[in-house]
């Protein structure tokens, strides 16, 4: 039986393209036993405000130059969730569908007791997928006993979960080794993030790369119409 998978580091309330990737596969594996990278999307994302885009950043503990995986990255300020929720309310209270999602997001934020970044991201990804009608299984790379590294590890993880097709983010074209997939019986495909239709936004000109919360609060049940499944196979 055909099975398509994607293996990507977890992100905090990511943009719509990330959820396109989730929706397009049968299993989405959070690749969180790899190096945590600073100033990246693991613990932050952008929303729109009357003053322009604004970062929402989860404060985390970073151990200098030492190796630190995403799965072991701890949150340094337990008050981050209340602060983020307050900022979201301040900027989206008048959005057309804010009231429709308010209770769900309020529970996500104010009921969040996780102290590991990976667990927070998993919590939000799962809940937002439900709002978008996405039923894809979300798992962690740590769930599977694979010891290899780099592209070999992606191939081994895919093979272990029974994948026949691997869907990759477009940025991975710069480092992934396509020749390793075919011998394993896995077809390699790449997602494309071009030609997304604009949707109604508040606060001036359209901004493409903001968090999925912007799409939900502005378009409500029509949000899934602004997602797409575009990918190409090698």
DOLOTOR-351653 format. One line per 4 residues: number of its first residue (from 1); their letters; for each residue x, y, z of N, C-alpha, C. Coordinates in steps of 0.2 Angstrom, whole numbers, plus 5000, padded with zeros to 4 digits. Example, Ala and Ser with C-alpha at 12.3 -4.5 7.8 and 13.67 -1.06 7.14 Angstrom:
% residues 2
1) AS) 5066:4972:5039:5062:4978:5039:5066:4984:5039  5064:4989:5035:5068:4995:5036:5064:5000:5039
//
This chain:
% residues 234
1) XXXX) 5004:4994:5000:5000:5000:5000:5004:5006:5000  5003:5011:4996:5006:5017:4996:5006:5021:5002  5012:5024:5004:5012:5028:5010:5017:5034:5009  5014:5040:5010:5019:5046:5009:5020:5049:5016
5) XXXX) 5026:5051:5017:5028:5054:5023:5033:5060:5022  5033:5064:5027:5037:5070:5027:5041:5070:5034  5047:5073:5034:5051:5073:5040:5054:5080:5041  5051:5084:5046:5053:5091:5046:5054:5093:5054
9) XXXX) 5058:5097:5055:5059:5100:5062:5052:5103:5064  5050:5103:5071:5044:5106:5073:5045:5113:5073  5040:5117:5071:5039:5124:5071:5034:5127:5076  5034:5133:5078:5029:5136:5082:5024:5139:5078
13) XXXX) 5018:5138:5079:5012:5141:5075:5015:5143:5068  5017:5138:5064:5020:5140:5057:5015:5143:5052  5018:5144:5046:5014:5147:5041:5010:5142:5037  5006:5144:5033:5001:5139:5029:5005:5134:5025
17) XXXX) 5011:5135:5022:5014:5130:5019:5016:5124:5023  5018:5125:5029:5020:5120:5033:5014:5115:5034  5008:5118:5035:5002:5114:5035:5000:5110:5029  5002:5114:5023:5001:5110:5017:5005:5104:5017
21) XXXX) 5011:5104:5019:5015:5098:5019:5012:5093:5024  5009:5095:5029:5006:5090:5034:5000:5087:5030  4996:5091:5027:4990:5088:5024:4992:5084:5018  4997:5085:5015:4999:5081:5009:5002:5074:5010
25) XXXX) 5003:5072:5017:5006:5066:5018:5002:5061:5023  5004:5055:5023:5000:5050:5028:5003:5051:5035  5009:5052:5035:5012:5053:5042:5018:5058:5042  5017:5063:5047:5022:5068:5047:5026:5068:5053
29) XXXX) 5032:5067:5052:5037:5065:5058:5041:5071:5060  5040:5073:5066:5044:5079:5069:5051:5077:5070  5056:5080:5066:5063:5078:5066:5066:5082:5072  5064:5081:5078:5066:5085:5084:5072:5082:5088
33) XXXX) 5075:5077:5086:5081:5075:5089:5088:5077:5085  5087:5083:5082:5093:5086:5078:5094:5092:5082  5099:5096:5080:5102:5102:5083:5096:5107:5083  5096:5110:5089:5091:5116:5089:5095:5122:5086
37) XXXX) 5092:5126:5082:5095:5132:5079:5092:5138:5081  5097:5143:5083:5094:5150:5085:5091:5154:5079  5087:5159:5081:5085:5163:5076:5081:5160:5071  5078:5155:5072:5074:5151:5067:5067:5150:5069
41) XXXX) 5064:5146:5065:5056:5145:5066:5054:5140:5071  5059:5137:5075:5058:5132:5080:5053:5135:5085  5055:5141:5088:5052:5144:5094:5049:5151:5092  5048:5152:5086:5045:5159:5085:5041:5159:5078
45) XXXX) 5037:5164:5077:5034:5165:5071:5031:5172:5071  5028:5175:5065:5026:5181:5065:5018:5182:5064  5016:5187:5067:5009:5189:5066:5008:5196:5063  5002:5198:5060:5002:5205:5058:4999:5209:5063
49) XXXX) 5001:5216:5063:4999:5221:5068:4998:5227:5064  4994:5232:5067:4994:5239:5064:5000:5242:5062  5006:5240:5066:5012:5243:5065:5017:5238:5061  5014:5233:5058:5018:5229:5054:5018:5222:5057
53) XXXX) 5022:5218:5054:5023:5211:5057:5027:5211:5063  5025:5206:5068:5028:5206:5075:5030:5199:5076  5036:5198:5079:5038:5191:5081:5034:5189:5088  5032:5183:5088:5030:5180:5094:5035:5174:5095
57) XXXX) 5039:5175:5101:5045:5171:5102:5044:5167:5109  5045:5161:5109:5045:5157:5115:5052:5157:5118  5053:5160:5124:5060:5160:5127:5062:5154:5129  5068:5152:5127:5071:5145:5128:5078:5146:5131
61) XXXX) 5080:5140:5134:5087:5140:5137:5091:5137:5132  5097:5141:5131:5102:5139:5126:5109:5138:5129  5112:5132:5128:5118:5131:5131:5124:5133:5127  5125:5139:5126:5131:5141:5123:5132:5138:5116
65) XXXX) 5139:5135:5116:5141:5132:5110:5140:5124:5110  5137:5122:5115:5136:5115:5116:5130:5112:5112  5131:5106:5110:5125:5103:5106:5119:5103:5110  5114:5105:5107:5107:5105:5110:5102:5103:5105
69) XXXX) 5098:5097:5106:5093:5095:5102:5087:5099:5103  5082:5099:5098:5076:5102:5099:5072:5099:5104  5072:5092:5104:5068:5089:5109:5070:5090:5117  5076:5092:5118:5079:5094:5125:5079:5101:5126
73) XXXX) 5076:5105:5121:5076:5113:5122:5071:5114:5127  5072:5117:5133:5068:5119:5138:5066:5127:5137  5059:5128:5139:5057:5135:5140:5059:5138:5146  5061:5144:5145:5065:5148:5151:5060:5152:5155
77) XXXX) 5054:5154:5152:5049:5158:5155:5042:5155:5155  5040:5153:5160:5033:5150:5160:5027:5155:5159  5029:5161:5159:5024:5166:5157:5023:5168:5150  5027:5164:5145:5027:5166:5138:5020:5165:5135
81) XXXX) 5016:5160:5137:5010:5158:5134:5004:5163:5135  5004:5166:5142:4999:5171:5143:5001:5177:5139  5007:5179:5139:5010:5185:5135:5008:5184:5128  5009:5179:5125:5007:5178:5118:5000:5178:5116
85) XXXX) 4996:5175:5121:4989:5175:5120:4986:5183:5121  4989:5186:5125:4987:5193:5126:4989:5197:5120  4994:5196:5117:4996:5200:5111:4992:5198:5105  4990:5191:5104:4986:5189:5099:4979:5192:5100
89) XXXX) 4976:5192:5106:4970:5195:5107:4970:5203:5105  4975:5206:5107:4976:5213:5106:4975:5215:5098  4978:5211:5094:4979:5212:5087:4974:5209:5083  4970:5203:5085:4965:5200:5081:4958:5200:5084
93) XXXX) 4957:5204:5089:4950:5204:5092:4945:5206:5087  4947:5210:5082:4942:5212:5078:4942:5208:5071  4946:5203:5071:4946:5199:5064:4940:5196:5064  4937:5194:5057:4931:5192:5056:4929:5185:5060
97) XXXX) 4934:5181:5061:4933:5174:5064:4937:5173:5070  4939:5178:5073:4942:5178:5080:4938:5174:5085  4932:5177:5085:4927:5174:5090:4926:5167:5090  4926:5164:5083:4925:5157:5082:4930:5153:5085
101) XXXX) 4936:5155:5085:4942:5151:5087:4945:5153:5094  4942:5158:5097:4944:5161:5103:4945:5156:5109  4940:5152:5110:4940:5147:5115:4945:5142:5114  4946:5140:5108:4951:5134:5107:4958:5137:5108
105) XXXX) 4959:5143:5105:4966:5146:5106:4967:5148:5113  4962:5150:5117:4963:5152:5124:4965:5146:5128  4962:5140:5126:4964:5134:5130:4971:5132:5128  4972:5132:5122:4979:5130:5120:4984:5134:5123
109) XXXX) 4983:5141:5124:4988:5145:5127:4988:5145:5135  4982:5146:5138:4982:5147:5145:4982:5140:5148  4980:5135:5145:4981:5128:5147:4987:5124:5146  4992:5128:5143:4998:5125:5141:5003:5124:5147
113) XXXX) 5005:5118:5149:5009:5117:5155:5016:5114:5153  5017:5113:5146:5023:5110:5144:5029:5114:5145  5034:5111:5147:5041:5115:5148:5046:5113:5143  5044:5109:5138:5049:5107:5132:5046:5110:5126
117) XXXX) 5050:5114:5122:5048:5117:5116:5045:5112:5111  5048:5106:5110:5045:5101:5105:5038:5099:5107  5037:5098:5114:5030:5097:5116:5025:5102:5115  5027:5108:5116:5023:5114:5114:5021:5114:5107
121) XXXX) 5026:5113:5103:5025:5114:5095:5020:5108:5093  5021:5102:5096:5017:5096:5095:5010:5098:5097  5009:5101:5103:5002:5103:5105:4998:5107:5100  5002:5113:5098:4999:5118:5094:4998:5115:5087
125) XXXX) 5002:5111:5084:5002:5108:5077:4996:5103:5077  4995:5099:5082:4989:5095:5082:4983:5098:5082  4982:5103:5087:4976:5107:5088:4974:5111:5081  4979:5114:5078:4978:5118:5072:4976:5114:5066
129) XXXX) 4979:5108:5066:4977:5103:5061:4970:5101:5061  4967:5100:5067:4960:5098:5068:4956:5104:5066  4958:5110:5067:4954:5116:5065:4954:5116:5057  4959:5114:5054:4959:5114:5047:4956:5108:5044
133) XXXX) 4954:5103:5048:4952:5097:5045:4957:5092:5043  4963:5093:5045:4969:5089:5043:4969:5083:5048  4969:5077:5046:4969:5071:5050:4975:5067:5050  4981:5070:5047:4987:5066:5046:4990:5064:5053
137) XXXX) 4993:5058:5054:4996:5056:5060:5003:5060:5061  5004:5063:5067:5010:5067:5068:5014:5063:5073  5020:5061:5072:5024:5057:5076:5031:5061:5077  5035:5058:5081:5042:5061:5082:5047:5056:5080
141) XXXX) 5052:5059:5077:5058:5055:5075:5061:5050:5081  5060:5053:5087:5063:5049:5093:5059:5043:5094  5053:5042:5091:5049:5036:5092:5052:5030:5088  5056:5032:5084:5059:5026:5080:5066:5025:5081
145) XXXX) 5069:5019:5082:5076:5017:5083:5080:5017:5077  5082:5023:5075:5086:5024:5069:5093:5027:5071  5099:5025:5069:5105:5027:5071:5109:5031:5066  5107:5031:5060:5110:5034:5054:5109:5042:5055
149) XXXX) 5113:5045:5050:5113:5053:5050:5111:5055:5043  5110:5062:5043:5109:5066:5037:5103:5062:5032  5105:5062:5026:5100:5059:5021:5099:5052:5023  5104:5048:5025:5103:5041:5026:5098:5040:5032
153) XXXX) 5098:5045:5036:5093:5044:5042:5086:5045:5039  5085:5050:5035:5078:5051:5032:5076:5045:5028  5080:5042:5024:5078:5036:5021:5077:5030:5026  5081:5029:5031:5079:5024:5035:5073:5025:5039
157) XXXX) 5072:5031:5041:5065:5033:5045:5059:5031:5040  5060:5034:5034:5055:5032:5029:5053:5025:5028  5059:5021:5027:5058:5014:5026:5055:5011:5032  5057:5013:5038:5055:5010:5045:5047:5011:5045
161) XXXX) 5044:5016:5043:5037:5018:5044:5033:5015:5038  5037:5012:5033:5033:5009:5027:5032:5014:5022  5036:5019:5021:5034:5024:5016:5036:5022:5009  5032:5024:5004:5034:5022:4997:5036:5029:4994
165) XXXX) 5034:5034:4997:5035:5041:4994:5037:5046:5000  5043:5050:4999:5045:5055:5004:5044:5062:5001  5040:5066:5004:5039:5073:5002:5043:5077:5006  5047:5081:5003:5052:5086:5006:5050:5093:5005
169) XXXX) 5053:5097:5010:5052:5104:5009:5057:5106:5003  5055:5112:5000:5059:5114:4994:5066:5116:4996  5067:5118:5002:5074:5121:5004:5079:5115:5004  5076:5109:5005:5080:5103:5006:5084:5101:5000
173) XXXX) 5082:5104:4994:5086:5102:4988:5093:5104:4988  5095:5108:4993:5102:5111:4993:5106:5105:4997  5103:5101:5001:5107:5096:5004:5105:5089:5004  5099:5088:5002:5097:5081:5002:5100:5077:4996
177) XXXX) 5101:5070:4997:5105:5066:4991:5099:5062:4988  5097:5064:4982:5091:5060:4979:5093:5053:4978  5099:5051:4976:5101:5045:4974:5100:5039:4979  5099:5041:4986:5099:5037:4991:5091:5034:4992
181) XXXX) 5087:5037:4989:5080:5035:4990:5078:5029:4985  5080:5030:4979:5077:5025:4974:5079:5018:4976  5085:5016:4978:5087:5009:4980:5083:5007:4986  5080:5011:4990:5076:5009:4996:5069:5008:4994
185) XXXX) 5067:5010:4987:5060:5009:4985:5056:5015:4987  5059:5021:4988:5055:5027:4990:5056:5032:4984  5050:5035:4982:5050:5040:4977:5051:5047:4981  5056:5051:4979:5057:5057:4982:5053:5063:4978
189) XXXX) 5049:5067:4982:5046:5072:4979:5047:5079:4983  5046:5084:4980:5048:5091:4983:5041:5095:4983  5040:5098:4989:5034:5102:4989:5036:5109:4986  5031:5113:4983:5032:5119:4981:5028:5124:4984
193) XXXX) 5031:5130:4986:5027:5135:4990:5025:5141:4985  5025:5141:4979:5024:5146:4975:5016:5147:4973  5015:5153:4971:5008:5155:4968:5002:5153:4973  5004:5155:4980:4998:5155:4984:4993:5160:4983
197) XXXX) 4987:5159:4983:4982:5165:4982:4982:5169:4989  4981:5176:4988:4981:5180:4993:4974:5179:4997  4973:5181:5003:4967:5180:5006:4966:5187:5010  4960:5188:5012:4958:5195:5016:4962:5195:5022
201) XXXX) 4966:5201:5023:4970:5202:5029:4968:5209:5032  4970:5209:5038:4969:5216:5041:4976:5219:5041  4976:5226:5042:4982:5230:5043:4986:5230:5037  4983:5233:5031:4987:5235:5026:4988:5230:5021
205) XXXX) 4994:5231:5017:4996:5226:5011:4997:5219:5014  4996:5214:5009:4996:5207:5011:5003:5205:5012  5003:5201:5018:5010:5198:5020:5009:5190:5019  5014:5187:5015:5013:5180:5013:5015:5175:5019
209) XXXX) 5020:5177:5023:5024:5172:5027:5022:5172:5034  5016:5175:5036:5014:5175:5043:5011:5169:5046  5010:5168:5052:5008:5162:5055:5001:5160:5053  5000:5154:5053:4993:5151:5051:4987:5154:5055
213) XXXX) 4989:5157:5061:4983:5160:5065:4980:5166:5061  4984:5169:5057:4982:5175:5053:4977:5172:5048  4978:5167:5045:4973:5164:5040:4967:5162:5043  4968:5158:5049:4962:5156:5053:4957:5162:5055
217) XXXX) 4960:5167:5058:4956:5172:5061:4953:5177:5055  4956:5177:5049:4953:5181:5044:4948:5177:5039  4949:5171:5039:4945:5167:5034:4941:5161:5037  4942:5160:5043:4938:5155:5046:4937:5148:5043
221) XXXX) 4931:5145:5042:4930:5139:5039:4933:5138:5031  4934:5144:5028:4937:5144:5022:4945:5144:5021  4948:5143:5027:4955:5143:5027:4958:5138:5023  4955:5132:5023:4958:5126:5020:4958:5127:5012
225) XXXX) 4954:5132:5010:4953:5133:5003:4960:5137:5000  4963:5140:5005:4970:5144:5003:4976:5139:5004  4975:5133:5006:4980:5128:5006:4980:5124:4999  4986:5121:4998:4986:5117:4991:4991:5112:4992
229) XXXX) 4991:5107:4988:4995:5101:4988:4999:5101:4981  5005:5104:4981:5009:5105:4976:5016:5101:4977  5018:5097:4973:5024:5094:4974:5026:5090:4967  5032:5089:4967:5035:5086:4960:5040:5080:4962
233) XX) 5040:5075:4959:5044:5069:4960:5050:5069:4956  5056:5067:4958:5062:5067:4954:5061:5061:4949
//
